Amino acid sequence: MNLILFTATLYHLRFLVRKGYNKSMSKNKARTFGISWWIGLALFAGMICLMLGDILQRDGVIGSKTDVLVMGTNAGFKPFEYIDNNEIVGFDVDLAREIAKSMGKELKIEDMSFDGLLPALDSGQIDMVAAGMTVTPERAKNALFSEPYYSASQRIIVKKGSPIRNRYQLSGRKIGVQLGTTGDTLASKIAGAAVTQFQTAPSVLQELSAGKIEAVILDDAPAKQYTAGFPGLEILPGALSDESYAIAIKKDNTDLLEKVNKEIAKMKKDGRYDKLIRKYFGEEVKS
């Protein structure tokens, strides 16, 4: 649209230049010509400003892009991120919103597959990942990570009455996992296991409940949240691993990393972090 207006303005000025000012013009015609000239010039200047503004906004120099902090997540990981009344909510969302607020920005959330989060971060589609993401050496090669904000573990979920009672009985079994998670990585190392990957935690538990798989490996907090809706499932005692969640940031964005760490530390000190823990977990601080 701006290009069309710009072209029309140029044609208007070209017409005025070609027509030119003539001394034989009447006063009224001369006045009309002068007004037309200044209008054309003003339109031309306005189009230049609009086009320059578009370029700067697209490049993130000015405009709404600089006023927004874009968080990538996978909204099927309750209580960290999930959909409630068509809105993405959860512990990570509230945490990210506090971080955005401290920077004077509005939080924007992009929901995508878990395994697509780090590629989206690297391409600049999002500014950070807050998705119950465990810090691992492999992930640390491709992103910066904030100070940990939650301690987690991987747990085994089975149908009640299952012969599987511990990790050593997972060999050769049909195991379901959420795609791209540390549970996915752990399952891939179990001898003879047939591993099926799913996009969200609820979907993998539905398959277990239906008897299509024999066990699920899932993070402890979502495991507790979602198995509550499946009375025929149980979480086995004992953790497969101990992990820490952190916010992932693009490799070269040390400025954002510093701001994120500063706000997390501030929240832990002033009680806002404890408040979030009680809101979503109803328990003492686990960080």
Residue, then its C-alpha position, 0 to 999 in steps of 0.5 A: m500500500n505504501l508503495i502505491l501511495f509513493t508512486a502516486t505521489l511521484y506522478h503528482l509531483r512529476f505532473l506539477v513539474r512538467k506543467g510548471y509555473n507560468k507568469s501568465m497564470s492568473k492569481n487564482k491559478a498561481r495560488t492553486f498551483g502553489i497549493s498543489w505543489w506543497i501538498g505534493l511535496a508534503l505527501f512525498a515527505g510523508m511517504i518517505c517517513l512511512m517507508l523508513g518507519d516500516i523498514l526500522q520496525r521490520d528490523g526491530v529498531i523501532g516499533s512494537k517489536t522492541d516493546v514485546l518479549v516473545m516466549g516460545t513454549n509447548a502448551g501441553f505441560k501442566p502446570f508449567e504451560y497449558i491452555d485454560n479457556n483458550e488462553i495459555v497459562g501456567f507457572d512458566v507463563d507467569l514467570a516470563r510475564e514478570i521478566a517481561k514486566s521488569m524490562g518494560k515489555e509486553l509478553k507474547i507467547e508462541d505455542m509450538s512443538f517442543d522439539g521446534l523450540l530451540p530451532a525457533l530460538d536460533s532463527g530469531q522467531i522467539d526471544m526465549v524458551a520457557a517450557g519446563m526445559t531441562v538444561t542438558p550439555e547437548r542443549a547448552k551447545n545451541a543456547l544459553f540457559s538462565e540460572p535454574y528455576y525448578s528442580a525436576s525428575q523423570r518418572i515412570i507411569v504405568k496402568k494399575g496392575s502392570p507387571i512393570r514395577n521399576r526401571y529394570q523392567l522397561s527393557g523390550r516394552k512399548i514406551g511412550v514419551q513427549l517428543g524432544t524431552t529428556g524422557d525421550t532421550l532416556a527411553s531411547k537408551i533402554a535396551g529393546a524398548a519400542v519408543t513412541q513419541f507424542q507432541t504433548a503429555p496428555s496425548v501420551l497418557q491417553e495412549l497408555s490408558a487405552g493400552k496401546i503402550e505399556a509405560v510412559i516416562l514423563d517429568d514428575a510435576p506434569a505426571k502428577q497433574y495429568t494422572a489425576g485425570f486417569p484413575g487407572l494409571e499410577i506413578l511408580p516410586g523412584a526417579l529415573s533422573d534429577e534435572s533442573y529447568a531453566i529459560a533458554i536464550k539465543k546463544d549470543n544474547t547475553d544482555l537478555l540472559e543477564k536481565v532474566n537472571k537478575e529478575i529471577a533472583k529478585m523474585k526469589k528474594d522478594g517472595r514472588y517466586d514462592k507465591l508462584i510455587r504455592k499457586y501452581f504446586g501448593e507446596e514448599v519451594k522447589s528450586 
